[in-house]
Amino acid sequence: MDGFFTPLIRARTYRRLFYLLLGLPFGIFYFVFLVTAVSVGVGLVIIWVGVLILVFAVAAWRGMGHFERGFANSMLGGSIEAPQPLVVGRDDQGRRTQWTRVKAMLADSYTYRSFFWLLLRFPFGIAGFVIGVTGTSLALGLVAAPVALAFPDWSTRIDGVSRVLDGLEWLAVIVPLLGLLVAAVTAHVVNGFAEVHLMVAGSLLGPGARREVQVQRRRAQVAEERTRLAHELHDSVGHTLTMMVVQAGAGAHVYDRDPEFSRRALGNIETSGRQALEELDRILGILRDDDAAERSPQPGLDQVAQLVGDLAEAGLGVDLIVDGSLDGLPLDVSRSGYRIIQESLTNVMKHAGPVPTTVSVHRGAGVVEIEVLNGPPAGGGTTFAPAESGGRGLIGIEERTAMLGGSVEAGPRPGGGFRVWARLPLEGGA
């Protein structure tokens, strides 16, 4: 853990002290340059020379701002990010000209933020120079004070000094310790003032508030996209692999008694494997930003009959009840509803095996209700071993439903088995 005197043995403290000491000459230079360039440019703005001076001044202080950001990062140990690149528009002929660059600089907030930072360097430089010189001089003076006691011939040359120091040899120990204390306090003040520099420089020379909002929004979009892809992988590929495992187990169990069933199971496994590979390729295409990846449409509620049929071939007895038309549903509702049913049936295969299951889809006024009911696992002798799960399936169902503003209920049934119910609202009350 850092102690009170730790900053004295850190190289960063002395780099920061050097930065503060240089702040005064740098601040004087920036102040003189800005005041001279702006005043002369404004005074001569009635002719082209003044405009050129102002344009040069703007470009110059933007460059100084870039230098100041790098200098502060290297000397103060900061991590100020670069501002967003200058967006240069085009003229009526679609060309980028010097005038469009000037307009872009005048419209960029970094132009004015860097201007204010360069002006602040002057008062900051004065304060930093005073802190550095005063603290360092006082600390060195106190530490070196005992030298006068070590050389009495020097002290006797100054009238009255020898009499004052007579019998006060103990000051040779106390004064250096006091100087060390002053040095430590100075080091803390230097580091604190350096942090103030970094805070102000970060707001004026960094990306700016708008860029931060854009970065946060982009991060939220990336997180949302990752969650969506994780759901896609878990629901589609996980469902297909579960079907393959179930069919492989069923085929192996009746291989001697019913070779034809085993042959069909192997054919279904091959088909399911191809579907899983296609789904993986589609999702990987999305990760690669491949435009062709979205050409393969995601299944919706209008394809739930095919899903139930595939499961029936795998040995799961599923009854499908559809009340109302499933055509014309919003894509997000249709796709989410399909995935909810798919995940619910996958859980049935994992944890209950070939038990009677009912899937009900009801389209009412402004809402789609989905219910998946399954009976309890058969006692003993089942060929379907329950699989362990981390509970991500139900979490995915809840997240999909919540994104649509709906509600979901899931839990064991009183007489055994499990029930999943989801209510998905339709936009506009369709």
Sequence and secondary structure as in RCSB ss.txt:
>XXXX:A:sequence
MDGFFTPLIRARTYRRLFYLLLGLPFGIFYFVFLVTAVSVGVGLVIIWVGVLILVFAVAAWRGMGHFERGFANSM
LGGSIEAPQPLVVGRDDQGRRTQWTRVKAMLADSYTYRSFFWLLLRFPFGIAGFVIGVTGTSLALGLVAAPVALA
FPDWSTRIDGVSRVLDGLEWLAVIVPLLGLLVAAVTAHVVNGFAEVHLMVAGSLLGPGARREVQVQRRRAQVAEE
RTRLAHELHDSVGHTLTMMVVQAGAGAHVYDRDPEFSRRALGNIETSGRQALEELDRILGILRDDDAAERSPQPG
LDQVAQLVGDLAEAGLGVDLIVDGSLDGLPLDVSRSGYRIIQESLTNVMKHAGPVPTTVSVHRGAGVVEIEVLNG
PPAGGGTTFAPAESGGRGLIGIEERTAMLGGSVEAGPRPGGGFRVWARLPLEGGA
>XXXX:A:secstr
   TTGGGG HHHHHHHHHHHHHHHHHHHHHHHHHHHHHHHHHTTTSHHHHHHHHHHHHHHHHHHHHHHHHHHHH
H               TTS   HHHHHHHHHH HHHHHHHHHHHHHHHHHHHHHHHHHHHHHHHHHHHHTTHHHH
 HHHHHTSTTHHHHHTT TTHHHHHHHHHHHHHHHHHHHHHHHHHHHHHHHHHHHSS HHHHHHHHHHHHHHHHH
HHHHHHHIIIIIHHHHHHHHHHHHHHHHTTTT HHHHHHHHHHHHHHHHHHHHHHHHHHHHHTT GGGGGS    
GGGHHHHHHHHHHTT  EEEEEES  TT  HHHHHHHHHHHHHHHHHHHHHT S  EEEEEEEETTEEEEEEEE 
   SS  SS      SHHHHHHHHHHHHTT EEEEEE TTSSEEEEEEEE GGG 
